[in-house]
């Protein structure tokens, strides 16, 4: 395996790791907070709405948008690290 192939393999391995972590966070927020832990979260309120309802309707969308920006930043750093930032 050439040095270029090793670098590409390491790049994609790290990229997939970032994707797995970020998608796990999104799953926990959208499915976990919005469905599984809804009853426990409904004991709290944001702006007059129960927290479980808020996560199901708004919170998971906000977290998803934030995760997009986090992913872009991580990928820019990863591109620079492996020399793919042209």
Secondary structure, DSSP 4 states (H G I P E B T S, - for coil): --HHHHHHHHHHHHHHHHHHHHHHHHHIIIIIIIIITHHHHTTSEETTEEHHHHIIIIIHHHHHHHHHHHHHHHHHHHHHHHT---
